[in-house]
Amino acid sequence: MKARTFVDSTVLHAVAGKGGDGSHSFRHEKFVPFGGPDGGDGGRGGHVVLVGDEDTDSLVGVFYEPDRRAPDGGQGLGRYRHGANGADVEIRVPLGTVVSDAETGRELGEVLEHGQRLVVARGGDGGAGNVHFKSSTHQAPEEWKPGKPGEDVRLRLDLKSLADAGLVGFPSAGKSSILRAITRARPKVAAYPFTTLHPILGTVMLPETFSSFRVADIPGIIEGAHEGAGLGFEFMRHIERAKALVLVVDMAAVDGRDPAEDYRTLLRELEARDPALLERPRLVVAAKMDLPGAKERLREFRKETGTAPIEVSVEDRTGLDRLVARLVRIVRPQPRTAGRLPVGAEGGAAAPGLGEAARGAAPAPRRRGAGRGAGRSRAEKTGRESEPGRTPPRPIEGRGENPGATDVVSAETQRFATFFKR
């Protein structure tokens, strides 16, 4: 059986760790007849945490390992020692993952940023040791509390890709070819419909502004998709977050369809999915303009629809720059002035100092004693101006400027030093 490489919807069974039991201990030492209770608390059970990862594009890892269990917390010990906390189980998920209850369907949260941590199953608290039950009238307590159980939940994870622009069109309209031309993504391109079976994301790089934005190519939409025709609406959720929609129309009519009718069908299917999609900024792309008959059909298309599509030919590399420029004006990508920490780093934010280095200002090196005498020049510290390549000695009171000069070293010391030089 062929392994699945893309999963955008799956179920997760998460079990958090149980808290450790409190300790029932008494202090036993020589010459301490009334030691009293010294039982420590149990440790917290481990959490099950979803961590956003920009380098993960599918839920396939959760699909093949749907049951995740965190370890229990350690038991409390004598001498007031606290039990060890259970280690958290971290699951990397792609950005745009929506978490909901598998039974009720209630949405619980979503992961939208790199390094974001979402606790989906919280570990149980550790139990209290007998030291918490002592009092003036109860000096030898034997009570202790067991640890609380961790949460046991069944969740549904659905991926809604964080794409800035979404390519929508009929099968074989040229969406995958456009994505290959403007990004480094390599979707399958062939002369038959439904070559794209799952959404593919590509990143448009803008070196001149140090920015980028993401474009999603979803499988083809056909008439009746809202009723389940073709691949239906299975992948339409991947463009629900898009800031702009790009309707790709095959102007060469390779499959014998009417471009104007294709355009109207796409609008009807988008409205059937969510009427709010038609309120988004959208562009119309006339694809395959290098093929015969495309120019004539474009003139008829403009008369029937009243739109001014962008003429694109991937074969001739025409119209692609104009398409990217129009998307930039709509999406308005922000320049990235700093790097990012890997998954697992605290907060997932940029490391301190990277922003200054990216802007060309190198951060000042840290050294010992930087706080003392900071801001003073070398002349103020040593009493002398320094020369390039030479550090002057620090003057010592009573010995002149050179501590090793013969006029300040006794004759006996000189004879002693000469003896060891032999």
Steps between C-alpha positions, in 0.01 A plus 500: 500500500634841405579722798313827539716810476240772558235508772299810583244347738552236769404400854735521799458306826702688762551375856685722743709361784370435851636709784737334746377398843598696807751349741419355845834546673636598841838639588722236667838631616718440797454749783178625338228321699217717371587534132145524374361446149717580196310344208527698174243558226462293186605633160267626229402263221624575150293709255420417139589811300454597135790711371473704181775418249551703185690210342212253541231501231283200587339314790639171374707452818186508715314281249749213541538548876159617627543388864732719707554447872710718730695349794379523859650725763741364758399414856596735779788401729610558854701802615245723328614384156262577212429229243623550143257652253403282207655594165268670253419327171540751216332439164608708203210618288483730196394861537125540459404186697154529658431290811145396588328243719454175305158432655334840529686680220561802725809692393763511773781698340731534203872519431594797282860597584835325487591375846151557641414246771144380554442266796227256393522261797613634836686279746361436845627687804720318749363396834588673826743337745425451868702811587198710398277338762702575811374743762544577866239241589588249227876466512536154344266504198479187291274653238616560144329556167531299180577671172216610275445319170594674175251599233391235249360664186417410141563788264451569131778686321418682175753688294407835345810612316635846579523613138494868403352421158308201366489372142150385403398354166376203300722194456778552243446877505871564562508562875789264571703643212456852637602386847816337360581819309471751786624281789743215560217251560496208259142370467427230246411632153349270238256507208208349691262636767540466877878472498492697828342277762583704809579867571853614427659810649767710335687809619551803275834655594548878470874561549479872429275556805628208713147361517292210372144369487343157459276377220280187522401284206190292577358216289272600214142613561229382260130571471308335780797491737276613787296182440808277506593497132870446426698544821214711636576757766748276680789744452315832480579579862864555402411833337264623771785692665633643171509878467453480122347249257642442154246355256695322226306457173621290207467753219611249237203271581716189471223281645231662283343706780386859468731730705216737593285214623795363701539838668130517595508141628797577725315796651192286567703226666687749719172654608358157579801430719499834683343825373774693683756366250353720227570806715875430499727680253536281194690498175406331174782336304467411132732200477658329196504817291773351278263241349298560180160663540573644846503863379157472334346330803647767727315775310170310534574431867544870574170587331300233685647540848606864503833409663857583401698179564877483523639328190746229601706256299726272699662375179603852393548629859267793430262654750657331802671814627176694469312229692755504783495882512121504530511242779763701686272806500216292646691282746753764610765259634709634784881476488656247732770683694589217734535125501301253704582247766448130432200317638545440870662836575320710755221699334623434146596865462809648342817473704623825662749685287400347165286801413793739544734273304251475213480878481879527474576607856712235671411450866767607748700201631446418863807477721574471865487823694312681225289677758799652681653797329269464203519800269847611617785532251831316536674825592259546791559143620882478463606863507671471160390510140546167322683454171388264223643154566636588846332497839680725751559362849288628783699742722548378855522757772853531639663290225487724198345406168695174458469264797802298379744791466839453665469822696214364706624138539741431783847363431429186702197421288703550182771256622232243586345528154842472331572177693190328352584617148825303499 
